Amino acid sequence: MASATRAYHPSFSEEDATIVLTSSDGINYRIHPFTLRTTSGFFRDMISLPQKQGDAPDTKAAGEAAGEEQIALD
């Protein structure tokens, strides 16, 4: 099975960041869990939930376009 190569926003493309957020227009952002846990109660609670092991992470498109999402992440 061939896997598609993802393109990441240049400011959010660190290989050791383990969470990928995708904007509604298809821009991917790699984010460190620490950043999300310390800046958002929503993500802190979500990250604390048990995760499946061994599977590729699910990708869900956010309801925001890349420009709006980048402003929130900066």
Contacts in CASP RR format, 6 or more apart in sequence:
PFRMAT RR
TARGET T0000
AUTHOR 0000-0000-0000
METHOD contacts of the structure
MODEL  1
MASATRAYHPSFSEEDATIVLTSSDGINYRIHPFTLRTTSGFFRDMISLP
QKQGDAPDTKAAGEAAGEEQIALD
6 20 0 8 1.000
6 28 0 8 1.000
7 27 0 8 1.000
7 28 0 8 1.000
8 20 0 8 1.000
8 28 0 8 1.000
8 29 0 8 1.000
8 30 0 8 1.000
9 27 0 8 1.000
9 28 0 8 1.000
9 29 0 8 1.000
9 66 0 8 1.000
9 70 0 8 1.000
11 70 0 8 1.000
11 74 0 8 1.000
12 28 0 8 1.000
12 29 0 8 1.000
12 30 0 8 1.000
12 31 0 8 1.000
12 70 0 8 1.000
12 73 0 8 1.000
13 30 0 8 1.000
14 30 0 8 1.000
14 32 0 8 1.000
15 30 0 8 1.000
16 32 0 8 1.000
17 30 0 8 1.000
17 31 0 8 1.000
17 32 0 8 1.000
18 30 0 8 1.000
18 32 0 8 1.000
18 33 0 8 1.000
18 57 0 8 1.000
19 30 0 8 1.000
19 31 0 8 1.000
19 32 0 8 1.000
19 33 0 8 1.000
19 36 0 8 1.000
19 47 0 8 1.000
19 57 0 8 1.000
20 28 0 8 1.000
20 29 0 8 1.000
20 30 0 8 1.000
20 31 0 8 1.000
20 57 0 8 1.000
20 59 0 8 1.000
21 28 0 8 1.000
21 29 0 8 1.000
21 31 0 8 1.000
21 62 0 8 1.000
21 69 0 8 1.000
21 73 0 8 1.000
22 28 0 8 1.000
22 29 0 8 1.000
22 59 0 8 1.000
22 60 0 8 1.000
22 61 0 8 1.000
22 62 0 8 1.000
23 29 0 8 1.000
23 61 0 8 1.000
23 62 0 8 1.000
23 63 0 8 1.000
23 64 0 8 1.000
23 65 0 8 1.000
23 66 0 8 1.000
23 67 0 8 1.000
23 68 0 8 1.000
23 69 0 8 1.000
24 61 0 8 1.000
24 62 0 8 1.000
24 63 0 8 1.000
24 64 0 8 1.000
24 65 0 8 1.000
25 65 0 8 1.000
25 66 0 8 1.000
26 61 0 8 1.000
26 66 0 8 1.000
27 66 0 8 1.000
27 67 0 8 1.000
27 69 0 8 1.000
27 70 0 8 1.000
28 59 0 8 1.000
29 69 0 8 1.000
29 70 0 8 1.000
29 73 0 8 1.000
31 73 0 8 1.000
33 47 0 8 1.000
36 43 0 8 1.000
36 44 0 8 1.000
36 47 0 8 1.000
37 43 0 8 1.000
37 44 0 8 1.000
37 47 0 8 1.000
38 44 0 8 1.000
62 69 0 8 1.000
64 72 0 8 1.000
END
